[in-house]
Amino acid sequence: MRISIQVHGNLKSTSAVGPVQKDYYTNPGCTIRELLGELNIWESEVRRILRNGEQVRLDAKLRSRDHLEFY
């Protein structure tokens, strides 16, 4: 399934996402916590997560065409 990811702050230079919004493909049923490992982002680096404009927790399951933002 395809999702789009955007990171802010220091994550632009330290994550696998980079400075611009990126489309990413992952397995159905993947959680945000599992995705962080794939993106080279430590949980302790993330202060806020938005999915489609609403704040979510690390254990939230992803859906096709979600837009994620990590702060």
GUZAFI-590105 format. One record per atom (N, C-alpha, C): residue in three letters; x, y negated, z; residue number from 1; chain. Coordinates in nm, 4 decimals. Example, Ala and Ser with C-alpha at 12.3 -4.5 7.8 and 13.67 -1.06 7.14 Angstrom:
BEGIN
{"ALA",{1.3190,0.5690,0.7800},1,"A"}
{"ALA",{1.2300,0.4500,0.7800},1,"A"}
{"ALA",{1.3200,0.3300,0.7800},1,"A"}
{"SER",{1.2850,0.2250,0.7080},2,"A"}
{"SER",{1.3670,0.1060,0.7140},2,"A"}
{"SER",{1.2900,-0.0030,0.7870},2,"A"}
***
This chain:
BEGIN
{"MET",{0.0841,0.1170,0.0000},1,"A"}
{"MET",{0.0000,0.0000,0.0000},1,"A"}
{"MET",{0.0886,-0.1233,0.0000},1,"A"}
{"ARG",{0.0384,-0.2298,-0.0588},2,"A"}
{"ARG",{0.1162,-0.3529,-0.0723},2,"A"}
{"ARG",{0.0714,-0.4559,0.0300},2,"A"}
{"ILE",{0.1693,-0.5194,0.0944},3,"A"}
{"ILE",{0.1451,-0.6297,0.1866},3,"A"}
{"ILE",{0.2414,-0.7425,0.1503},3,"A"}
{"SER",{0.2138,-0.8631,0.1952},4,"A"}
{"SER",{0.3078,-0.9725,0.1760},4,"A"}
{"SER",{0.3575,-1.0168,0.3134},4,"A"}
{"ILE",{0.4850,-1.0522,0.3165},5,"A"}
{"ILE",{0.5507,-1.0854,0.4429},5,"A"}
{"ILE",{0.6219,-1.2182,0.4293},5,"A"}
{"GLN",{0.6096,-1.3000,0.5331},6,"A"}
{"GLN",{0.6807,-1.4269,0.5396},6,"A"}
{"GLN",{0.7384,-1.4396,0.6794},6,"A"}
{"VAL",{0.8645,-1.4787,0.6878},7,"A"}
{"VAL",{0.9283,-1.4968,0.8178},7,"A"}
{"VAL",{0.9652,-1.6433,0.8361},7,"A"}
{"HIS",{0.9787,-1.6841,0.9615},8,"A"}
{"HIS",{1.0084,-1.8234,0.9945},8,"A"}
{"HIS",{1.1273,-1.8275,1.0901},8,"A"}
{"GLY",{1.1891,-1.9431,1.0991},9,"A"}
{"GLY",{1.2993,-1.9639,1.1923},9,"A"}
{"GLY",{1.4218,-1.8815,1.1567},9,"A"}
{"ASN",{1.4903,-1.8317,1.2587},10,"A"}
{"ASN",{1.6131,-1.7536,1.2394},10,"A"}
{"ASN",{1.5904,-1.6247,1.1614},10,"A"}
{"LEU",{1.4684,-1.5742,1.1598},11,"A"}
{"LEU",{1.4401,-1.4498,1.0881},11,"A"}
{"LEU",{1.4635,-1.4635,0.9382},11,"A"}
{"LYS",{1.4626,-1.5860,0.8873},12,"A"}
{"LYS",{1.4893,-1.6066,0.7447},12,"A"}
{"LYS",{1.6293,-1.5603,0.7068},12,"A"}
{"SER",{1.7237,-1.5733,0.7983},13,"A"}
{"SER",{1.8611,-1.5351,0.7667},13,"A"}
{"SER",{1.9010,-1.3988,0.8223},13,"A"}
{"THR",{1.8251,-1.3466,0.9182},14,"A"}
{"THR",{1.8666,-1.2205,0.9800},14,"A"}
{"THR",{1.7855,-1.0991,0.9358},14,"A"}
{"SER",{1.6688,-1.1199,0.8757},15,"A"}
{"SER",{1.5841,-1.0063,0.8375},15,"A"}
{"SER",{1.6064,-0.9681,0.6918},15,"A"}
{"ALA",{1.5520,-0.8541,0.6545},16,"A"}
{"ALA",{1.5598,-0.8076,0.5159},16,"A"}
{"ALA",{1.4624,-0.8826,0.4256},16,"A"}
{"VAL",{1.3757,-0.9657,0.4825},17,"A"}
{"VAL",{1.2773,-1.0396,0.4047},17,"A"}
{"VAL",{1.3420,-1.1581,0.3336},17,"A"}
{"GLY",{1.4229,-1.2341,0.4052},18,"A"}
{"GLY",{1.4872,-1.3503,0.3461},18,"A"}
{"GLY",{1.4036,-1.4758,0.3597},18,"A"}
{"PRO",{1.4460,-1.5831,0.2928},19,"A"}
{"PRO",{1.3828,-1.7136,0.3130},19,"A"}
{"PRO",{1.2499,-1.7362,0.2410},19,"A"}
{"VAL",{1.2105,-1.6477,0.1520},20,"A"}
{"VAL",{1.0853,-1.6678,0.0782},20,"A"}
{"VAL",{0.9878,-1.5541,0.1060},20,"A"}
{"GLN",{0.8598,-1.5797,0.0793},21,"A"}
{"GLN",{0.7581,-1.4755,0.0950},21,"A"}
{"GLN",{0.7914,-1.3589,0.0037},21,"A"}
{"LYS",{0.7683,-1.2377,0.0528},22,"A"}
{"LYS",{0.8068,-1.1185,-0.0217},22,"A"}
{"LYS",{0.6941,-1.0158,-0.0178},22,"A"}
{"ASP",{0.6671,-0.9535,-0.1309},23,"A"}
{"ASP",{0.5741,-0.8399,-0.1327},23,"A"}
{"ASP",{0.6506,-0.7166,-0.0893},23,"A"}
{"TYR",{0.5849,-0.6318,-0.0119},24,"A"}
{"TYR",{0.6498,-0.5138,0.0433},24,"A"}
{"TYR",{0.5525,-0.3975,0.0327},24,"A"}
{"TYR",{0.6056,-0.2813,0.0085},25,"A"}
{"TYR",{0.5227,-0.1601,-0.0026},25,"A"}
{"TYR",{0.5538,-0.0687,0.1154},25,"A"}
{"THR",{0.4489,-0.0196,0.1807},26,"A"}
{"THR",{0.4651,0.0671,0.2968},26,"A"}
{"THR",{0.3574,0.1750,0.2962},26,"A"}
{"ASN",{0.3708,0.2691,0.3876},27,"A"}
{"ASN",{0.2762,0.3810,0.3973},27,"A"}
{"ASN",{0.1445,0.3365,0.4594},27,"A"}
{"PRO",{0.0327,0.3902,0.4132},28,"A"}
{"PRO",{-0.0964,0.3607,0.4776},28,"A"}
{"PRO",{-0.0936,0.4018,0.6247},28,"A"}
{"GLY",{-0.1522,0.3205,0.7095},29,"A"}
{"GLY",{-0.1572,0.3516,0.8522},29,"A"}
{"GLY",{-0.0350,0.3082,0.9296},29,"A"}
{"CYS",{0.0595,0.2455,0.8639},30,"A"}
{"CYS",{0.1809,0.1969,0.9290},30,"A"}
{"CYS",{0.1434,0.0866,1.0282},30,"A"}
{"THR",{0.2100,0.0837,1.1425},31,"A"}
{"THR",{0.1871,-0.0240,1.2386},31,"A"}
{"THR",{0.2903,-0.1340,1.2178},31,"A"}
{"ILE",{0.2638,-0.2488,1.2743},32,"A"}
{"ILE",{0.3580,-0.3593,1.2649},32,"A"}
{"ILE",{0.4893,-0.3224,1.3322},32,"A"}
{"ARG",{0.4830,-0.2523,1.4423},33,"A"}
{"ARG",{0.6043,-0.2096,1.5126},33,"A"}
{"ARG",{0.6929,-0.1236,1.4219},33,"A"}
{"GLU",{0.6324,-0.0302,1.3487},34,"A"}
{"GLU",{0.7083,0.0548,1.2568},34,"A"}
{"GLU",{0.7679,-0.0278,1.1433},34,"A"}
{"LEU",{0.6943,-0.1241,1.0960},35,"A"}
{"LEU",{0.7401,-0.2091,0.9871},35,"A"}
{"LEU",{0.8612,-0.2928,1.0277},35,"A"}
{"LEU",{0.8634,-0.3409,1.1508},36,"A"}
{"LEU",{0.9756,-0.4222,1.1968},36,"A"}
{"LEU",{1.1087,-0.3495,1.1801},36,"A"}
{"GLY",{1.1111,-0.2214,1.2118},37,"A"}
{"GLY",{1.2343,-0.1432,1.1962},37,"A"}
{"GLY",{1.2802,-0.1375,1.0517},37,"A"}
{"GLU",{1.1858,-0.1243,0.9605},38,"A"}
{"GLU",{1.2187,-0.1200,0.8181},38,"A"}
{"GLU",{1.2726,-0.2538,0.7682},38,"A"}
{"LEU",{1.2331,-0.3623,0.8324},39,"A"}
{"LEU",{1.2729,-0.4967,0.7899},39,"A"}
{"LEU",{1.3957,-0.5486,0.8631},39,"A"}
{"ASN",{1.4551,-0.4655,0.9479},40,"A"}
{"ASN",{1.5731,-0.5051,1.0253},40,"A"}
{"ASN",{1.5417,-0.6216,1.1195},40,"A"}
{"ILE",{1.4243,-0.6162,1.1835},41,"A"}
{"ILE",{1.3833,-0.7184,1.2793},41,"A"}
{"ILE",{1.3638,-0.6515,1.4152},41,"A"}
{"TRP",{1.4312,-0.7034,1.5169},42,"A"}
{"TRP",{1.4147,-0.6526,1.6536},42,"A"}
{"TRP",{1.2862,-0.7087,1.7128},42,"A"}
{"GLU",{1.2159,-0.6271,1.7896},43,"A"}
{"GLU",{1.0923,-0.6735,1.8563},43,"A"}
{"GLU",{1.1184,-0.7967,1.9412},43,"A"}
{"SER",{1.2335,-0.8016,2.0072},44,"A"}
{"SER",{1.2655,-0.9135,2.0963},44,"A"}
{"SER",{1.2863,-1.0444,2.0200},44,"A"}
{"GLU",{1.3071,-1.0390,1.8886},45,"A"}
{"GLU",{1.3237,-1.1596,1.8068},45,"A"}
{"GLU",{1.1905,-1.2228,1.7677},45,"A"}
{"VAL",{1.0834,-1.1475,1.7787},46,"A"}
{"VAL",{0.9523,-1.1932,1.7325},46,"A"}
{"VAL",{0.8732,-1.2495,1.8503},46,"A"}
{"ARG",{0.8286,-1.3732,1.8343},47,"A"}
{"ARG",{0.7494,-1.4385,1.9386},47,"A"}
{"ARG",{0.6011,-1.4390,1.9052},47,"A"}
{"ARG",{0.5693,-1.4389,1.7751},48,"A"}
{"ARG",{0.4296,-1.4472,1.7333},48,"A"}
{"ARG",{0.4136,-1.3767,1.5988},48,"A"}
{"ILE",{0.3035,-1.3038,1.5843},49,"A"}
{"ILE",{0.2736,-1.2333,1.4596},49,"A"}
{"ILE",{0.1337,-1.2722,1.4153},49,"A"}
{"LEU",{0.1236,-1.3180,1.2916},50,"A"}
{"LEU",{-0.0069,-1.3487,1.2343},50,"A"}
{"LEU",{-0.0342,-1.2524,1.1199},50,"A"}
{"ARG",{-0.1542,-1.1960,1.1198},51,"A"}
{"ARG",{-0.2006,-1.1138,1.0077},51,"A"}
{"ARG",{-0.3218,-1.1836,0.9491},51,"A"}
{"ASN",{-0.3098,-1.2258,0.8257},52,"A"}
{"ASN",{-0.4178,-1.2982,0.7575},52,"A"}
{"ASN",{-0.4648,-1.4178,0.8400},52,"A"}
{"GLY",{-0.3691,-1.4859,0.9048},53,"A"}
{"GLY",{-0.3989,-1.6068,0.9805},53,"A"}
{"GLY",{-0.4416,-1.5865,1.1242},53,"A"}
{"GLU",{-0.4557,-1.4618,1.1687},54,"A"}
{"GLU",{-0.4975,-1.4341,1.3067},54,"A"}
{"GLU",{-0.3866,-1.3617,1.3819},54,"A"}
{"GLN",{-0.3674,-1.4008,1.5072},55,"A"}
{"GLN",{-0.2627,-1.3394,1.5880},55,"A"}
{"GLN",{-0.2962,-1.1937,1.6173},55,"A"}
{"VAL",{-0.1952,-1.1058,1.6050},56,"A"}
{"VAL",{-0.2128,-0.9625,1.6313},56,"A"}
{"VAL",{-0.0987,-0.9108,1.7171},56,"A"}
{"ARG",{-0.1157,-0.7896,1.7670},57,"A"}
{"ARG",{-0.0147,-0.7239,1.8501},57,"A"}
{"ARG",{0.0688,-0.6289,1.7659},57,"A"}
{"LEU",{0.1780,-0.5819,1.8220},58,"A"}
{"LEU",{0.2697,-0.4916,1.7525},58,"A"}
{"LEU",{0.2073,-0.3584,1.7138},58,"A"}
{"ASP",{0.1068,-0.3141,1.7874},59,"A"}
{"ASP",{0.0471,-0.1832,1.7592},59,"A"}
{"ASP",{-0.0662,-0.1905,1.6556},59,"A"}
{"ALA",{-0.0901,-0.3076,1.5975},60,"A"}
{"ALA",{-0.1950,-0.3227,1.4952},60,"A"}
{"ALA",{-0.1563,-0.2457,1.3688},60,"A"}
{"LYS",{-0.2545,-0.1749,1.3120},61,"A"}
{"LYS",{-0.2304,-0.1010,1.1881},61,"A"}
{"LYS",{-0.2470,-0.1936,1.0685},61,"A"}
{"LEU",{-0.1596,-0.1736,0.9716},62,"A"}
{"LEU",{-0.1636,-0.2564,0.8516},62,"A"}
{"LEU",{-0.2678,-0.2055,0.7539},62,"A"}
{"ARG",{-0.3214,-0.2998,0.6768},63,"A"}
{"ARG",{-0.4181,-0.2675,0.5714},63,"A"}
{"ARG",{-0.3628,-0.3207,0.4397},63,"A"}
{"SER",{-0.4071,-0.2623,0.3330},64,"A"}
{"SER",{-0.3625,-0.3060,0.2013},64,"A"}
{"SER",{-0.3930,-0.4541,0.1805},64,"A"}
{"ARG",{-0.2987,-0.5242,0.1239},65,"A"}
{"ARG",{-0.3076,-0.6672,0.0920},65,"A"}
{"ARG",{-0.3052,-0.7589,0.2120},65,"A"}
{"ASP",{-0.2628,-0.7096,0.3285},66,"A"}
{"ASP",{-0.2440,-0.7968,0.4456},66,"A"}
{"ASP",{-0.1335,-0.8970,0.4159},66,"A"}
{"HIS",{-0.1456,-1.0144,0.4760},67,"A"}
{"HIS",{-0.0386,-1.1152,0.4711},67,"A"}
{"HIS",{0.0118,-1.1305,0.6134},67,"A"}
{"LEU",{0.1388,-1.0977,0.6366},68,"A"}
{"LEU",{0.1990,-1.1054,0.7695},68,"A"}
{"LEU",{0.2953,-1.2233,0.7776},68,"A"}
{"GLU",{0.2938,-1.2890,0.8932},69,"A"}
{"GLU",{0.3914,-1.3929,0.9217},69,"A"}
{"GLU",{0.4525,-1.3640,1.0573},69,"A"}
{"PHE",{0.5859,-1.3665,1.0612},70,"A"}
{"PHE",{0.6590,-1.3444,1.1852},70,"A"}
{"PHE",{0.7284,-1.4736,1.2268},70,"A"}
{"TYR",{0.7088,-1.5120,1.3518},71,"A"}
{"TYR",{0.7715,-1.6322,1.4075},71,"A"}
{"TYR",{0.8686,-1.5918,1.5166},71,"A"}
***
